Amino acid sequence: MQRYYSASARELARLVGTCQAPVIQHFSETISGSTTIRSFEKESRFNDINMKLIDRYSQPKLYSATAIEWLNFRLDILSTLTFASCLVFLISFPNSMTDPGIAGLAVTYGLNLNTLQFNIIWSLCNLENKIISVERIFQYTSLPSLTCTFTAGAKTGIVGRTGSGKSTLVQTLFRLIEPVAGQILIDRINISLIEIHDLRSRLSIIPQDPTMFEGTVRTNLDPLEEYTDEQIWEALDMCQLGDEKSKILVLDEATASVDTATDNTIQQTVKQKFSECTVITIAHRITSILDSDMVLFLNQGLIEEYDSPKKLLKNKSSSLAQLVAEYTRRSNSGFGN
């Protein structure tokens, strides 16, 4: 029974977890973009996608529930046969060898032991299925380590497909995720050994999603009131690119929500106003990092390529060249339609 059920139940639990993640992700994206969805009257489209994802999730969930019922039915049969065998064994003894009162007491306790046996076996099998969640946690936490050096003052583009580890790299830089092993050095200083406030006050980031708090525009730009009005207006003139004193600027898909023309304007402003800073750009459009000094290509948390974009593009078999060709092909296809 264990050989048949446990192996199948584990794989079904993995399928359930794999199919559940897209449902949660799509629901979260729909909630955050509900205004845009209603504006373009795409409610039916997102509802259809949601139903398809739920159907895909329901299939392994149904099979998993069926496997549990299969186990329960056979445990009931096993318990019933065990109790019946013991009962026949007690009845077969002559009265001279077994006191009827003791036999009745044994039967009474046997009923409870029957239920206890069922609960123990079912709990052990269910625990084995739940351990799959721990397995998934280890998969997420056991991230591979990487070693690279970002030259001071250089413009570095980070590129990779979804889930390659681009955002995780930025999160470790700001210590949103503490490194379990290894170290991150900025000017030969281990960032894990300094205060988080000191670290983040010397780094600047332009995130993908803008956030506005209650209050005036000035309090949003300078909540700690550290700058004068002239400096605030200068920052506004530079497309609100923030603190110029930071030597490291991170662009986390900052232009994902703007059109190509605005993207080019922002990229030019970054080049002019942050020419002496170390700029790390996570690319949403592959073309925005082609003029960088270096390009870091990530794949499943590992460095696949790290060189200047010109050298990588010359090699047609490189991952960057293939990604650029794919992006160009999709752009031309969309333009043609």
Beta strands, then each sheet from edge to edge (+ up, - down):
strand 1: 155-160
strand 2: 185-186
strand 3: 189-190
strand 4: 203-206
strand 5: 248-252
strand 6: 278-282
strand 7: 294-299
strand 8: 302-307
sheet 1: 4+ 5+ 6+ 1+ 7+ 8-
sheet 2: 2+ 3-
end
